[in-house]
Amino acid sequence: MSSINGTTHGALFRSRALGHGMPGALFGRQDVFENDVDIFFHKHWIMVGVSADVREPGDISTVDIGRASIIIVRDDDNIIRAYRNVCRHRGARLREPGKGSVGLLVCPYHQWTYGLDGDLKHAAHMGQDFDRTCRSLMPVRTRVIGGLIFVCLSDDAPADIAVFDETMTPRLEPYDLFRTKIAFETDIIENGNWKLAIENNRECYHCGATHPELTVSFLAEDFGFCPDGLSEESERALDEYRALNAASLKSWEKDGLLSSTVEQMDNIATLFRTQRLVIAGNGESQTMNTKVASTKLLGNNTRRDLGDTHLWTHSSWSHFMSDHAVVSYLIPLAPDRTLVRTKWLVHEDAVEGVDYSLSNLIEVWQATNAQDARLVEINHQGTQDPGYRPGPFSPFTESYLERFSRWYAARLEAHGL
């Protein structure tokens, strides 16, 4: 249990006032960062990609997570697997971060050679008594849920991933992410702590003033609002909002589309929240005109007005619409640096320039991600100022920040901090 100036990670969090932000040291201290990576990224289930990252047998994707590194591969039996990116000889990295396609995995140091099933196939000069069967690549626990790839680096992976699987598999089925391709992907380095990136994503208190592109497709009431002292006009708007939501929910459920909110944020290791939201305007997709960006819809969908099925985990956020999906997840790099990786998915048969315009497809979230990166940066800078004192969360627009904070504290306690 590491500490600086006699204050442990857990004790530092417990100094937080209920309903307030975290102390600045929880965002800036190196020991806290190392504990976070160990607990929240090595011992919990995290998203590391989508099935479209490894579309064909032999396709691989290598992802670094702290000091750990994994290789995701689709094997010859079309099964997606993950292995530690560590040669079983003397530990050399087998692959650099990124994607590729291989027939075999060959260590660049001494050419130990592994099959896509992880078995050691060749190791020269080891003698007749050498047992290759004991030197297969070390597997990493992997769950592919509706086309989203999750891994857990711990031997004691949280079993409640089953709850997440049971909830999300039928919700994602209409989009058939297994038959998608990545139209575009970006990596952004946000100059802030990973928890601030998550907090920023969990509230839309800031959205109206900072996300002009995103707010085109959102109903204003979905940002959250204070119900005190509403004008007659605002009361009418709220009634219309509720009526629209009720009508949309009825229509979706009539077609067998799961839409109700599911929240698993308390007394659980694998945090998640999902909900189908109404899209504003033309009601079709998160674009500047709120119409579909791709006329080739996902799966076998014929309806364009499927809303926005959004999904949160403790390290990712995703949006699934009738025509495309936007999948984002983060990996902490340092106390003040966080990698945010975003992928835009379209139907595998969609043709750029025919079925969709790339600029139209990515415009909203490319702008939103850049805006969020700046917000996280100035937020982190302020939390490291000697004058910073955590302020209160809005109970109407920031309630999920308090719930994330409580979950974070419970997971620290569960791991002895």
N, C-alpha and C positions, 0 to 999 in steps of 0.2 A: 504494500500500500504506500505509494509514493506521496511525498508532501514537499511543500516549499514554505519556509517560514512557519513550520509547525502546523499548517492547515492542510488536512487531507482533501482529496477530491470530493469525497462524500460529504465531509463536514462543510466544505465550501458551499456545496449545493444546498445543504440544509440551513444555511444562513439566509437563503432567499425568503423574502416575505411572500406569503400566499397571494396569488393573483398578480405578481410582479415578474419582471424580467429576471434573467439570471445575472449573478455577479459577473463583472467584466473578466475576472481571472479565469472563469470557465470557458471563455472564448480565446484567451491569449496565452495561457500557460502551456508549456511544452509537455509537462507530465500529464496534464488533463487530456491533451490531444492524444498522447500515446495510450492512455487508458481507454479513450473513446474508440480508437481504431481497434484495440484488442477486444473490447466488449461489443461494440455496436456494428463492427464490420468484419470481425473474425469469428464471433460467437453467435451472431444472429443471421437469419436468412437475408440476403441482399440481392437486388437485381443486378445482373452483369451483362445483359444483352437480350436479344430477341432471336427467335428461330431463324429469321431472315439473315442474321449475321453468318450463319453456317448453313446455307441453303442446300448444298450438295455434299455427298460423302467426300471426305478429304478436306473440306473447308475447316479452317481453324480461326479462332479469335483469342488473342492473348491479352489478359487484363491484369494490371498490377493493383494490389490493394494493400497499402502500407508496405511492409517489408515482404509480404507474400505476393505470389504471382501464380496465376492459373492459366491453363490452356483449355479452351472450350473447343470441342471437336465433334463433327458429325461422322460417325464411323461407317464402315461398309454395310452395316445392317440398318443404316438410317437412324441410329440412336444418337441423341446428343449426350455427350459425356463431358466431364471436366476432370483435369488432373493438376496436381502441383507441377509448376514449371521448374522442376528440379531433377536433374539427371541422377539416377540411382548409383552412379559411380562415385564421383567426387563433388557432386552438387552443382555443376554448372547449369546456368540457365539454358534451356533448350531453344527458346524463341524470344525475340524482342517483342515488346507490346505492339499490337496491331493485328491485321488479318492476313490470311494467305490460304494457300491450298497445297496439300502435300499428299504423297502416297504413304510415306513413313515419317516418323519424327526422329531426326538424327541429331544427336548432340554435336555441336560444332567443336567441342574440345577433343574428345577421343573417339568420336563417331559411334558411340553406343547407339543402337538403332531400335526404335520401338514401333509396334503396330498401332493402328488407330484404336485398338482395344486395350492399349496400355501395356501389352506384353512385350518384354525384352526379346527382340528377334536376333540381335547380333551384338557380340562383344568380343573383339579380337584379343588374343594373347592372354586369356584368363585361365587356360589349362582345362584338362578333362574333368576335374573335380568341381568346376564352377557350376552352380545351379542357377540357371537363368530364371527359373520360375519364382525365385525369391526376390527378384529385382525388377518387378513390374513398376510402372509409374504409380505414384500414390494417388488414388482416386479422391475426388472432392464430392461431397454430397450435393446432388443436383436435382432440382425439380423444374420441369418445363410446364408452366401453368398457362394454358390458353395461348401459347406461343411466346410467353415471357420466360426468360431463363433466370432462375434463382439458384444461388449456391450458398452453402454454409461451410466454412472452413473448420468448424469444430467437430470433434468426434461425438459431442453431446449436442447435436442439433436440436433446436426447439421442435417438439412434436406437434405444436399447434399450427405448423404450416399446413396441416391437413384441413383446418378450418378455413384458411385462406383459399386453398385449392378448391374445396367444396363450394365456396361462395363464388369465386371468380371464374372457374371453368365454364359453368353454364352462362354466365353473363358475357363472357368473351366469345363464346361459340358462334354467335351470328356474324362476327367480324372475320372469322376464319384467318387469324393472323399467320397460320402455317402456310397459307397461300398468298403471302405478301412479299414485297421486296422493299429494300430501303431506297427511297427516292433521293434522300439527302440526309446527311448527318453532320453535326458540328460538335466540337469540344470548346468550351469556354472555361478559362481559369478565372474564378471569382476570387477577388482579394479579400476574403473574409472567412470566418469559421463556418464549418459545415452546418452547425446548429442554427446559425443565423440564416443560412440559405434555406433551411427547412422552415424556420419560423416565417421568413418572408413569403414562402410558398403557401403557408397555412392560413394566411389572412389576406383579405382584400380591402382592408381599411385604406390602403394606399392606392388601390387600383384606379379609382376615378381620376386622380390627379396625375398618375404616372404611366398609365398603360392605355393610351388612346386607341391603339389597334385592337387590343384584347377586349376592351369594354364594348366594342361594336357588337360582339356576339353574345354578351352576357346581359341578363336582366339585372337591373340595378339592385333590386331587392336581394339578389343572391350574394351581394357583397356583405350583407349584414346591415342592420340599421338600428338606431335607437328608437323605440316605440313611444317615447315620452313626447307629448306635445305635438303630434302630427297634425298638419293642416288638413282641411277637408279634401283638398286635392290629393295630398299624399295618402289619405285614408282610401280614397277611390282607387288610386293606383295600386295600393296594396290589395284591395279586393279583386281588382282585375288580375293581378299577379297570381293570387291564390286560385282564381277560377281557371286561368290558363294552365297552371300546374296540374290542377285536378283533371282537366279535360285531356291533357297530354298523357298523364299517367294512365287514365282509363283507356285511351287509344293504344298505348304501348302494351299494356297488360292484355288487352284483347287479342293482340298479335303474339302473345306469349313472350314478350320481351321483359325480362326482369329489370325493375327500375327503382324499387324502394331503396332507401338508405340503409346500409349496413355499416356499423361502426364497431370495431374491435380495438379499443384503445385503453382499456383498463383491465388489470389482472390478467394480462396476456403478454407473451414474449413477442409474437409476430404481430406488430401493430399494422392495421390497415383501415381505410375508410373508402367506400365506394357509393356512388349515387349517379343516377341519370338526370341531368339538368336540361331544361328547355333552352334552346338556342334562340336568341332574339332575332328580330328582323324577319328574313325569309325562313329562318328556323332550320337551316340545313347543315351548316358547317362553320367552323371557326376560320372564316375568311373575311376580307374587308367588305364584301357584299352579302355575307352570310348565306351564300349559295354554295353548293358543292364545288370543291376545287378539282375533283376528278369525276368525270361522268361515268367512269368504270367503278362501280361501287364495290365495297369489300364483301367478301363471302358471296352469298347468293341473294343479297339484299335487293329489293326493288323499291323500298321506301327510302326517300332521302331525308325525311324528318325524324331521324332516330335520336335526336338530341346529342348530348355530350355525356357519355359514360366516363366519369373521371375516377381515378384510383390513386390513393396515397398509400405509401408505406413509409417507414421511418427514413428511407434514403432515396425515394423515387416519387415521381408524379407522372401520370399519363392521362391522355384524353383520347377516347375512341368514338369516332363518328361514322356515319354511313359510308363515307367516301375515303377517309384516311384516318390514320392514328398518329399521335405525337407522343413519343415515349422518352422520358427524361429520367436519369438517375445520376447520383453524385458519388464521388470518391474523394475523401479528404486527403490532401497532400501535405499540409502543414497547419499549424494553428490558424494561420491567416491566409491559407490558399486552399481552394476547393475546385476540383474538376467537375463540371456539369456537362454531361454527354447527352445529346438529344438526337433522336432518329425520327424521321418522317416516313411512315409506311403507306404504301398504296398497293392495290391489287397487283399480283405478280404479272398479270397480262396488260396492265395499264401502260400506255405508251406516252412518253413525254412529248408535248407538242401536238398530240392528237387527243388524248383523254384528259390531260392536265397540263397546266402551265406551272413550271417549277417555282417561278417567282410568286405566283398567286398562292401556291400550296404552302410555302414556308414563310410568307410575309409576316403573319401575325405573331407566330411564336419566335421567329428570329428577332423581331423587334423587341418582344417582351423579354426574352432571355437577356438581351443586351441591357435593357432598362433595369432588370432585376440585378444584374451583375454590379451595376453602379450603386444601386440601393444597398446591396449587401456590403459593398466596400465602405460606403460612408457610415453605415451602421457599425461595422467592425471598428472603424477608426474611432468612433465616438465611445464605444465600450472600453477602449483602451486608454481613454483620457483620464487623468487622475481625478477629474471632477465628476466622472460618471457615477450616478446613483440610479439603480434600476427603477423605472417608473411602472405604474399600474397598467395592466392589460384592459382594453375595452371589453366589457362583458358581452357586448352585442356584436362586435366585429373581430375579436381576437380570442374567443373562447377556446379555440383549438390550440393556441399557444400554451395556455394553462394546462390543457390535457396532455400535450406533448411533454411539457415540463414534468408533470406528475409521472408519466410513463418512463421518462428518462431517469427520474429519481428512483423509481421502483426497480428498474433494471440495474442501476448501480448497486442498490442494496442487495439484489439477488446474486450479484457477483462479489459481494463482500466489501463494497466501498461505502 
